[in-house]
Amino acid sequence: MSEPSTSQSPGPFTVFIESPQGESSITVEYGDICLAEADLVVVSSHANPSKPLFGGAIDGLADSLDFDLQKLELTPLITPRYTIDGQSRVGTFGTHLATPPSLSACPHAKLLVVRLPDSHRVSDPLDLYETALHSLLGAITYLEVGGQLSGVRTMAMTVIAGAPERGFPPEDVLRLLLRMAQRLLRMTTELRHVRLVLRDVELARLYRDALESIVAPPRLVAPDTALRALIDELQRVLVGRPFDGADASLAFVNELREALGNPELSLVQLGAAGRKMAEFVTGEACGRLPAATARLAGIKPRNRTLMASIDALTGAVAPWVIIHLHNLRTLGNEAVHYRGSDVDYIPTRLTAHEALALLVSVHRCAIFWCELLQGQRELA
């Protein structure tokens, strides 16, 4: 199977979800699902039981693993009573990976196939799509309860019926997929990460942009005068000392530079980099200021969250700087986490109005890092 072209390929886009087991994630990425590092792989195909399976992803798996699709034995897991023309069957099916024997070399623990017809064959395509996703959710739950998903942490899947000729609208599809993945990650005791892997560059870009439009705050296409002045000042600060080092811990600086240099200011990109900056500055301050070091030592390691570490600076760092660190923590969390309809507060997501507050806190924490280093030099 030929390698996918990487020319002008889009980078991955990840959103994080809070689950009972900790932080989980959903990623849309460009690549070859046959090479995906995953414990469970989900692909899709048509729903006509009288025809052999086919589809871009499952054909690729057959080529890569050298097995005959016509001889692949599928076990029905969840098959809703949904027929079309008396024969199409919607649902999720699993394979016994040792049958046929050539599949025993498959690097993935489980392979699931979601079967559904093209959208033009039904009057309500999204209802059909949601039915298929419910079958997938039920199948994974069934396998986990039966002890068949022990140790499964990552699921790689194609966007079910994502090819344009299937006729399902990308943004509506992703909303349903996101809702399904959110429910799955909160229900399962094993799974932590869902990766939507697309081999076609344009499809990967299409679905990546669709996911970002659903979960991400709007981009600022034309920052106003105050924002533009602050961006220019931050760009000046971040090219000088102490931000010009090659230390790996300063990787957030490059992320900030990239975010600030983007003509369309992304609150997701800026918020994520700002939170990393808060982590770095807080860690350095806790390590360099004896009062904060002693206070942090009194906190059990598993409870040393960023919030607890920032609070440990109380009395050793000016309260207004602590507020800026907490601001970067809060806005960064909101920028990269997807909460869907789970929140009751207003507004329910970041808006363009947060850009100025975010940039002000990035600037103040950058200056504080300089002040911390200068203060230690003066004490030396």
C-alpha positions, 0 to 999 in steps of 0.5 A: 500500500503506497504511503499517503502524500504529505504535501501540504497536509494539515496538522492534527487537531485535538480537543480534550474531554474531561472524563471520570478516568481523567483527561481524554482526547479526540483528534482529527488527523491526516494519515494511514489508518493501517499504520495508526498506533491503536488498540482498536480500529473502526472502519465502515462499509456499505450495508448490503449483506449480499455483497462483499465489503469494500471501502477506502479504509477496509480495502487498505487494511486488506492490502496491508495485511494481505487478507481476502475481504470476501472471506472475512468473517464478521460477527454481528455485535449490535444490529438495529432493525433498520432495513432498506429494500428488504436487505440492507442491514445497519449495525456494527460487526466485529472480526475474530482476528485469527480468522482467516489466519493471515489476520493474526499478524494484524497489529490491532487487537480488535477490528470493528466494521460499521455498516450503513448505506449511502445517504440518498437511500433514506429519507432521513440520512442523519437519523440513519447515521445516528443509528449506526453510531449508536450501534458502535457505542453499544458494541464497544460497551458490550465488548468492554463488559465482556472483558474483551477490551482490556488494555484498550486505550486508543481507538483509531477510526475513519470518519464513518461513511466520510467519503463525499460520494456517501452524501453525509454533510461533514459538519453534521457528521462531526457533531454526531461523532463528537457527541458519540465519542464524548459519551463513549469516553465518559462511559468506558473504563478503558478507552482514553483517546479517539483518533479520526484518521483520514488518508485523503489530504482534502478530506482531512482538511475538510473534517479538521476545519469542520471540527475546529468550527464546532469546538473552537472559539472564533478566530480574529481575522482583523485584530483591533488597534489595542490587540495589534499593539499588544501583539507587536509588543509581545513579539518584541519581548519574546525574541529577546532574553531570556526567551531566546534560549534553546532549552526544551522547556521554552518550547511554548515560546515558539508556539506563542510566536507562531500564534502571534504571527498568524494573520488569523489569531487563534484562541485555541492555539494562543490559549494552549501556549499560554497555559504551557507558559503558566505551567513553566513560569509557575514551576520555575517560581516554585523551584526558585522561591523558598517559601513557595518551595516549602508550601508545594512540598506540603502537597501530595504529588498526585494533588500538585495540579497547576491550580495548587502550584499557582496557589503555593506562590501566595505570599511569595509572588505578588497577588496580581501576578498570581491572578494572571497565572490563574487567568492563563490556566483558566483560559487555556483549559477552556481553549482546548477542552470541549464541554459541549452542552454540559455547561450552564454558565454564560457564555458557554465558550470563549469568544473573541472578547477573551483575546485581549485578556489572554494577551495581557496575561501572557505579557504580564507573565513574560515580564514576571519571568524576567523580574524573577530572574533579575531579582535572583541575580540581585540577591546573588 
